[in-house]
């Protein structure tokens, strides 16, 4: 991770659309998607998570430069 950057995991529904939106945001260095929370299911699959039975949420990891974009801006970003 580049010096001066921070990271946050955001669970905001479907991670595909969320991740794509963050790609366009100035100050976002990188993104990655995965699952967060849930039970102790080892390597949950997309189908397992979508079933609602594991308790996991789809999440996007965002690595960003806080001198360009604030955490508040990330949290209130309109996904377009």
Order of alpha helices (4+ residues) and beta strands (2+ residues): beta-alpha-beta-alpha-beta-alpha
